[in-house]
Amino acid sequence: MTIEESGTDMDLLRTVFRPSSIALIGASETPTKLITYRPIEYLRRYGYAGGIYPVNPKYESVQGLPAYATVGAAPAPPEMVIVALPRQHVLAALEECAAVGTKVAIVYSSGFAEVPDGVGLQQEVADLSRRTGLRVIGPNCQGIANLAEGVFPCFSTAFATDAPESGRAAIISQSGAVAAMIYNSWTAVGGGAKYWASTGNEADLTVAQLARAAVEDPDVDQLLLYLESVRDAEVLSALADRAAELGKQVVLYRSTRSEHGWAAAGRHTGAGATGSDRLADTVPGGTHLLHADSLDELIALAQVGRCGKPVAGPRMAVISNSGGLGVMTADAATAAGFTLEDLTPGNRDALATLLPGFASVQNPVDVTAQLLNDPALLESALPVMLSDTGVDALVVALGAVGDGYDVEQICRDVLRAHEESSKPVAVVWVGSRIDVRRRLGAAGVPVFTSVTETVAALARQRDAALRAPATVGRG
């Protein structure tokens, strides 16, 4: 079933991420049964404002809420239903949901196309969805979340301890565990998400379809996607085109690059089981849809995109407190196709008056360990370097900046430079116990712990910007 068959993208977005009521079939009163206990606990903890209907004939109440023997016994037809039952009971539950007028069902249950004897059962789920109009997420998924509005019909560990970090990104993944990994990695660098979703085996709704809907939300600037199979390449193409029209960024990591990976994905999310996707299927790309080769690169590309400042050319400047780290950065930058040109004579003279006499004012600039004694060196030097007409991007490479350094001053100076310049400023913070990624990242500054990763992410954004410059807001 295509998005068009179910209405507009915004209709789908509202149905999936803003349901007026949610029922959980198979709800449990036992806290250790996390899959059937946690969704209701999350909904209540995070302030979901709609109706919550536990469905289980074994209980009169669940977590302090009245329990119902069937979906039809609830006070009103639930707009969304979570199905957490053994697979042999799923079809009957979905039929009941469709009969009472439920719009979307999330099927946690496993044992479908990811196992040989479940392929036919998953096809029956898909057929039921087409026949009744009931949209289905899953089976074999961990649910979805709308972090901005307290909608958490999921059981992911991503939201088990810390308060959800709402933001301007959408994280959509076939794998629930990978969705949690992306969320945890993204929040570690100051990111947040409005939407989070795992689609599992995708009997009906896919990553591409949910992403195509989410890109229309004016509160979403970036989409971070993970795929194991491509069931609707045409929707991904439409997503890439629409992202370009809206000036939004999509970063996509598709795994299954090998026969072994493809086989493993078949046992995980049923990849290849339905005949609609193959290992050789390609994923469309474009100036606003970037392909990552790993989860680390997905986060790296999203960080550089979030800063909202395209890498407009190949000229990089580097400033460091370590000559050795400056050398490494220069090597990595050159290998990635950047040039490290000398600053203009006027700017070199300006740096010479600001920095110690033994500092290097050639690119890469080395302020030396004197940054320990004079934490204002960056405050003076960064604006000079960013004003240079021969600089398209600046890397601040900091090595072993820990005890003794005025980290607060350094962060303030980097943030000020980022805010006042139209050029991207990226930080590589290596070999320190102090983690400033969340603070700097939340302000839109890309922060890395690897020189190679820093330069590679800037190079990817440089190449995209040279094809079609765009502005992506903070996530």
C-alpha positions as CSV (number, residue, x, y, z in Angstrom):
1,M,0.0,0.0,0.0
2,T,1.4,3.4,-1.0
3,I,1.3,6.6,0.9
4,E,-1.0,8.0,-1.8
5,E,-3.5,5.3,-1.1
6,S,-3.8,6.3,2.5
7,G,-4.1,10.0,2.0
8,T,-1.5,12.8,2.2
9,D,1.9,12.5,3.9
10,M,0.7,14.8,6.7
11,D,-2.3,12.6,7.3
12,L,0.0,9.6,7.6
13,L,2.3,11.5,9.9
14,R,-0.6,12.5,12.2
15,T,-2.1,9.0,12.2
16,V,1.2,7.3,13.2
17,F,2.8,9.8,15.5
18,R,-0.2,11.7,17.0
19,P,-2.8,9.1,17.8
20,S,-5.7,10.2,20.0
21,S,-5.8,6.9,21.9
22,I,-3.6,3.8,22.2
23,A,-4.5,0.3,23.2
24,L,-2.0,-2.5,24.1
25,I,-3.2,-6.0,23.4
26,G,-1.3,-8.3,25.7
27,A,-0.6,-5.6,28.4
28,S,1.2,-6.8,31.5
29,E,1.1,-5.9,35.1
30,T,4.6,-7.4,35.6
31,P,7.5,-4.9,35.4
32,T,10.0,-7.5,34.3
33,K,8.0,-8.3,31.2
34,L,9.4,-5.2,29.5
35,I,7.9,-5.6,26.1
36,T,4.3,-5.7,27.4
37,Y,4.8,-3.5,30.4
38,R,7.1,-0.7,29.3
39,P,4.8,0.9,26.6
40,I,2.1,1.9,29.1
41,E,4.8,2.9,31.6
42,Y,6.4,5.1,29.0
43,L,3.2,6.7,27.9
44,R,2.3,7.6,31.5
45,R,5.8,8.7,32.5
46,Y,6.3,11.0,29.5
47,G,2.9,12.7,29.6
48,Y,0.9,11.2,26.8
49,A,-2.4,13.1,26.8
50,G,-4.6,10.6,25.0
51,G,-6.6,7.6,26.1
52,I,-4.6,4.5,27.2
53,Y,-6.4,1.2,27.1
54,P,-4.7,-2.0,28.4
55,V,-6.2,-5.1,26.8
56,N,-5.8,-8.4,28.6
57,P,-8.7,-10.6,29.8
58,K,-6.5,-11.8,32.7
59,Y,-6.6,-8.4,34.5
60,E,-9.1,-6.0,35.8
61,S,-6.5,-3.3,35.9
62,V,-2.9,-2.8,34.6
63,Q,-0.6,-0.2,36.1
64,G,-3.5,1.5,37.7
65,L,-5.6,1.7,34.5
66,P,-8.8,-0.2,33.8
67,A,-8.1,-3.3,31.7
68,Y,-10.4,-4.6,28.9
69,A,-10.9,-8.1,27.7
70,T,-11.0,-7.0,24.0
71,V,-10.2,-4.0,21.9
72,G,-14.0,-3.6,21.3
73,A,-14.6,-3.4,25.0
74,A,-12.6,-0.2,25.3
75,P,-14.6,3.0,26.0
76,A,-13.9,4.2,22.5
77,P,-12.2,2.7,19.4
78,P,-8.5,3.2,19.9
79,E,-6.9,5.0,17.0
80,M,-3.7,3.0,17.5
81,V,-3.3,-0.5,18.8
82,I,-0.1,-2.3,19.8
83,V,-0.2,-6.0,19.3
84,A,2.1,-8.0,21.6
85,L,0.8,-11.5,21.2
86,P,2.2,-14.9,20.0
87,R,2.2,-14.8,16.3
88,Q,-0.7,-17.3,15.9
89,H,-3.0,-14.7,17.5
90,V,-1.9,-11.7,15.5
91,L,-4.2,-11.9,12.5
92,A,-7.3,-12.3,14.6
93,A,-6.2,-9.3,16.7
94,L,-5.7,-7.2,13.5
95,E,-9.1,-8.2,12.2
96,E,-10.7,-6.9,15.4
97,C,-8.7,-3.7,15.2
98,A,-9.9,-3.1,11.6
99,A,-13.5,-4.0,12.6
100,V,-13.6,-1.3,15.4
101,G,-12.1,1.4,13.2
102,T,-8.5,1.5,14.4
103,K,-6.3,3.4,12.0
104,V,-2.8,1.9,12.7
105,A,-1.5,-1.2,14.4
106,I,2.1,-1.7,15.7
107,V,2.9,-5.4,15.7
108,Y,5.7,-6.3,18.1
109,S,5.3,-10.0,17.6
110,S,8.1,-12.0,15.9
111,G,8.1,-15.2,13.9
112,F,7.1,-13.8,10.5
113,A,9.2,-13.4,7.4
114,E,12.4,-13.6,9.4
115,V,11.8,-17.3,9.8
116,P,10.9,-19.7,6.9
117,D,7.5,-20.8,8.2
118,G,6.5,-17.2,8.9
119,V,6.7,-15.9,5.3
120,G,3.1,-16.8,4.5
121,L,1.8,-15.4,7.8
122,Q,3.4,-12.1,7.0
123,Q,1.8,-12.1,3.6
124,E,-1.5,-12.5,5.3
125,V,-0.8,-9.4,7.4
126,A,0.1,-7.5,4.3
127,D,-3.1,-8.7,2.6
128,L,-5.2,-7.7,5.6
129,S,-3.7,-4.2,5.6
130,R,-4.6,-3.7,1.9
131,R,-8.1,-5.2,2.3
132,T,-9.1,-3.2,5.4
133,G,-7.0,0.0,5.1
134,L,-5.5,-0.7,8.6
135,R,-1.9,0.6,8.5
136,V,0.6,-1.8,10.0
137,I,4.0,-1.1,11.5
138,G,6.0,-4.3,11.8
139,P,5.7,-7.1,12.5
140,N,8.9,-7.8,14.5
141,C,9.5,-4.1,15.5
142,Q,10.0,-2.1,18.7
143,G,7.4,0.6,18.0
144,I,7.5,4.4,17.4
145,A,7.8,7.6,19.4
146,N,6.9,11.3,19.1
147,L,9.3,12.8,21.6
148,A,7.8,16.3,21.3
149,E,4.4,15.2,22.5
150,G,5.0,12.3,24.8
151,V,3.8,9.6,22.4
152,F,5.8,6.4,23.3
153,P,4.1,3.3,22.1
154,C,7.4,1.4,22.2
155,F,9.6,-0.6,24.4
156,S,13.0,0.6,23.3
157,T,15.8,0.9,25.9
158,A,16.6,4.3,24.3
159,F,14.1,6.0,26.6
160,A,14.4,3.8,29.7
161,T,16.6,6.1,31.9
162,D,17.3,9.6,30.7
163,A,14.5,12.1,29.8
164,P,13.9,12.0,26.0
165,E,15.9,14.6,24.0
166,S,13.4,16.3,21.7
167,G,14.9,18.0,18.6
168,R,14.5,18.6,14.9
169,A,15.5,15.2,13.5
170,A,13.6,12.1,12.6
171,I,15.3,8.7,13.3
172,I,13.7,5.9,11.3
173,S,15.2,2.4,11.1
174,Q,14.1,-1.1,10.2
175,S,16.0,-2.4,13.3
176,G,14.7,-1.3,16.7
177,A,18.1,-1.8,18.3
178,V,19.8,0.2,15.6
179,A,17.2,3.0,16.0
180,A,18.3,3.1,19.7
181,M,22.0,3.2,18.7
182,I,21.4,6.1,16.4
183,Y,19.4,8.0,19.0
184,N,22.0,7.4,21.7
185,S,24.8,8.4,19.4
186,W,23.0,11.5,18.2
187,T,22.1,12.7,21.6
188,A,25.7,12.2,22.7
189,V,26.7,15.0,20.3
190,G,23.9,17.3,21.4
191,G,21.2,16.2,18.9
192,G,17.6,15.5,19.6
193,A,14.7,13.9,17.7
194,K,11.0,14.7,17.1
195,Y,10.3,11.3,15.7
196,W,11.7,7.9,16.3
197,A,10.5,4.7,14.6
198,S,11.4,1.1,14.0
199,T,9.6,-0.7,11.1
200,G,10.9,-4.3,11.5
201,N,9.8,-6.6,8.7
202,E,7.7,-3.9,6.9
203,A,4.6,-5.9,6.0
204,D,3.0,-2.5,5.2
205,L,4.7,0.7,6.2
206,T,8.3,1.1,5.4
207,V,11.2,3.4,6.5
208,A,10.9,5.2,3.2
209,Q,7.2,5.9,3.6
210,L,7.5,7.2,7.2
211,A,10.5,9.3,6.1
212,R,8.6,10.7,3.1
213,A,5.9,11.8,5.5
214,A,8.3,13.2,8.2
215,V,10.1,15.3,5.7
216,E,6.9,17.4,5.3
217,D,7.0,18.4,9.0
218,P,8.2,22.0,9.3
219,D,9.7,21.0,12.7
220,V,12.0,18.4,11.1
221,D,15.2,19.5,9.4
222,Q,17.1,16.2,9.2
223,L,16.3,12.5,8.7
224,L,18.6,9.8,9.9
225,L,17.7,6.5,8.3
226,Y,18.8,2.8,8.5
227,L,17.8,0.2,5.9
228,E,18.5,-3.5,5.5
229,S,16.4,-3.9,2.4
230,V,14.8,-1.6,-0.2
231,R,11.2,-2.4,-0.8
232,D,10.1,0.9,-2.3
233,A,13.0,2.6,-4.1
234,E,10.5,5.0,-5.8
235,V,9.5,6.4,-2.5
236,L,13.1,6.9,-1.6
237,S,13.6,8.8,-4.9
238,A,10.6,11.0,-4.1
239,L,12.0,11.6,-0.6
240,A,15.3,12.7,-2.1
241,D,13.6,15.1,-4.5
242,R,11.4,16.5,-1.8
243,A,14.3,17.0,0.7
244,A,16.1,19.0,-2.0
245,E,13.0,21.1,-2.6
246,L,12.7,21.9,1.1
247,G,16.4,22.3,1.8
248,K,16.4,19.4,4.3
249,Q,19.1,16.7,4.8
250,V,18.6,13.0,4.6
251,V,21.4,10.7,5.7
252,L,20.9,7.0,5.0
253,Y,22.9,4.0,5.9
254,R,22.0,0.8,4.1
255,S,23.8,-2.2,5.4
256,T,23.7,-5.6,3.6
257,R,26.7,-4.9,1.5
258,S,27.6,-8.6,1.2
259,E,26.0,-12.0,0.7
260,H,26.6,-12.8,4.4
261,G,25.1,-9.5,5.5
262,W,22.1,-10.1,3.2
263,A,21.6,-13.6,4.7
264,A,21.8,-12.2,8.2
265,A,19.3,-9.5,7.3
266,G,16.9,-12.2,6.1
267,R,17.0,-13.8,9.5
268,H,16.6,-10.4,11.2
269,T,14.0,-8.4,9.2
270,G,12.9,-10.8,6.5
271,A,15.0,-9.2,3.8
272,G,14.5,-10.8,0.5
273,A,11.7,-13.1,1.8
274,T,8.9,-11.4,-0.1
275,G,10.6,-11.1,-3.5
276,S,10.1,-7.3,-3.6
277,D,13.7,-6.5,-2.7
278,R,17.1,-7.8,-3.6
279,L,20.7,-7.5,-2.5
280,A,21.5,-5.7,-5.7
281,D,18.8,-3.1,-5.3
282,T,20.3,0.4,-5.2
283,V,19.3,3.3,-3.1
284,P,18.9,6.7,-4.9
285,G,21.1,9.5,-3.9
286,G,21.4,13.2,-4.4
287,T,22.6,16.5,-3.0
288,H,20.2,16.2,-0.1
289,L,20.3,12.4,0.4
290,L,23.8,11.3,1.5
291,H,24.8,7.7,1.9
292,A,26.8,6.7,5.0
293,D,29.0,3.6,5.1
294,S,28.6,3.0,8.8
295,L,26.6,4.2,11.8
296,D,29.6,6.4,12.8
297,E,29.6,8.1,9.4
298,L,25.8,8.6,9.6
299,I,26.2,10.6,12.8
300,A,29.2,12.4,11.4
301,L,27.4,13.5,8.2
302,A,24.4,14.5,10.2
303,Q,26.6,16.6,12.5
304,V,28.1,18.6,9.6
305,G,24.7,19.0,8.0
306,R,23.2,20.3,11.3
307,C,25.6,23.2,11.5
308,G,23.7,24.8,8.6
309,K,26.8,26.1,6.8
310,P,27.8,24.4,3.6
311,V,31.4,23.6,2.9
312,A,31.6,25.9,-0.1
313,G,35.0,24.9,-1.4
314,P,38.1,22.8,-1.0
315,R,40.2,25.3,1.0
316,M,40.6,24.2,4.7
317,A,42.3,26.0,7.5
318,V,43.5,24.2,10.6
319,I,44.4,25.5,14.1
320,S,45.7,23.3,16.8
321,N,47.3,23.3,20.2
322,S,49.5,20.4,19.1
323,G,51.9,20.5,16.1
324,G,51.6,16.7,15.8
325,L,47.8,16.8,15.6
326,G,48.1,19.7,13.1
327,V,50.3,17.5,10.9
328,M,47.8,14.6,11.1
329,T,44.9,16.9,10.2
330,A,46.9,18.3,7.2
331,D,47.6,14.8,5.9
332,A,44.0,13.7,6.3
333,A,42.7,16.9,4.7
334,T,45.0,16.5,1.7
335,A,44.0,12.9,1.2
336,A,40.4,14.0,1.2
337,G,40.9,16.6,-1.6
338,F,41.3,19.7,0.6
339,T,44.0,22.3,0.1
340,L,45.7,24.0,3.0
341,E,46.6,27.4,1.5
342,D,48.6,30.0,3.3
343,L,46.6,32.7,4.9
344,T,46.8,36.2,3.4
345,P,49.9,38.2,4.4
346,G,47.7,40.5,6.4
347,N,46.1,37.7,8.4
348,R,49.5,36.0,9.0
349,D,50.8,39.3,10.4
350,A,47.7,39.6,12.6
351,L,48.2,36.1,14.0
352,A,51.9,36.9,14.6
353,T,51.0,39.7,16.9
354,L,48.4,37.6,18.7
355,L,50.3,34.4,19.2
356,P,53.5,33.6,21.0
357,G,56.7,34.2,18.9
358,F,57.4,30.5,18.7
359,A,53.9,29.6,17.4
360,S,53.4,28.8,13.7
361,V,51.2,31.2,11.7
362,Q,51.4,29.0,8.6
363,N,48.4,26.8,7.8
364,P,48.0,24.6,9.9
365,V,48.4,27.2,12.6
366,D,50.0,25.9,15.8
367,V,49.2,27.9,19.0
368,T,51.3,25.3,20.9
369,A,50.8,24.2,24.5
370,Q,50.8,27.9,25.4
371,L,47.0,27.6,25.3
372,L,47.4,26.2,28.8
373,N,48.8,29.5,30.0
374,D,46.8,31.8,27.8
375,P,43.3,30.4,27.2
376,A,42.3,33.5,25.2
377,L,44.5,32.6,22.2
378,L,41.7,31.0,20.3
379,E,39.4,33.9,21.0
380,S,41.9,36.1,19.1
381,A,42.9,33.7,16.4
382,L,39.7,32.1,15.2
383,P,38.0,35.3,13.8
384,V,41.2,36.1,11.9
385,M,41.3,32.7,10.3
386,L,37.6,32.7,9.4
387,S,37.8,36.1,7.8
388,D,40.5,34.9,5.4
389,T,39.2,34.8,1.8
390,G,41.2,31.6,1.2
391,V,39.3,29.6,3.8
392,D,36.1,27.6,3.2
393,A,36.1,25.6,6.4
394,L,38.0,25.6,9.7
395,V,39.0,22.7,11.8
396,V,39.9,23.3,15.4
397,A,42.1,20.3,16.4
398,L,42.6,20.0,20.1
399,G,44.8,17.3,21.6
400,A,44.9,16.2,25.2
401,V,42.9,19.2,26.3
402,G,42.1,18.2,29.8
403,D,43.1,19.1,33.4
404,G,44.8,22.5,33.4
405,Y,43.2,23.9,30.3
406,D,40.4,26.4,30.6
407,V,37.8,24.2,28.8
408,E,35.0,26.7,29.5
409,Q,36.9,29.5,27.7
410,I,37.8,27.2,24.8
411,C,34.2,26.2,24.4
412,R,33.0,29.8,24.5
413,D,35.5,30.9,21.9
414,V,34.6,28.1,19.5
415,L,30.9,28.7,20.0
416,R,31.4,32.4,19.3
417,A,33.4,31.7,16.2
418,H,30.7,29.3,15.0
419,E,27.9,31.8,15.6
420,E,29.6,34.8,14.0
421,S,30.9,33.1,10.8
422,S,29.1,31.9,7.7
423,K,31.8,29.2,7.3
424,P,31.6,25.8,9.1
425,V,33.8,25.3,12.1
426,A,34.4,21.7,13.1
427,V,36.2,20.5,16.3
428,V,38.3,17.4,16.6
429,W,38.9,16.7,20.4
430,V,41.4,13.9,20.8
431,G,42.8,12.1,23.7
432,S,41.0,13.9,26.5
433,R,38.8,12.6,29.3
434,I,36.6,15.7,29.0
435,D,33.6,15.2,26.8
436,V,32.3,18.5,25.4
437,R,30.5,16.9,22.5
438,R,27.0,17.4,23.8
439,R,27.5,21.1,24.7
440,L,29.2,22.1,21.4
441,G,27.0,19.8,19.3
442,A,23.7,21.2,20.8
443,A,24.8,24.6,19.5
444,G,25.4,23.2,16.0
445,V,29.2,22.7,16.1
446,P,30.3,19.4,14.7
447,V,32.6,17.6,17.2
448,F,34.6,14.5,16.6
449,T,37.2,12.4,18.3
450,S,38.9,11.3,15.1
451,V,40.8,13.5,12.6
452,T,40.0,11.1,9.7
453,E,36.3,11.1,10.6
454,T,36.2,14.9,10.8
455,V,37.8,15.5,7.5
456,A,35.8,12.8,5.7
457,A,32.5,14.3,6.9
458,L,33.5,17.7,5.8
459,A,34.6,16.3,2.4
460,R,31.2,14.6,1.9
461,Q,29.4,17.8,2.6
462,R,31.8,19.8,0.5
463,D,31.0,17.6,-2.5
464,A,27.3,17.9,-1.9
465,A,27.4,21.6,-1.4
466,L,29.4,22.1,-4.6
467,R,26.6,20.3,-6.5
468,A,23.7,22.2,-4.8
469,P,24.3,24.4,-1.8
470,A,21.7,24.1,0.9
471,T,21.0,25.1,4.5
472,V,20.0,22.5,7.1
473,G,18.8,23.6,10.5
474,R,19.9,22.4,13.8
475,G,18.8,18.9,15.0
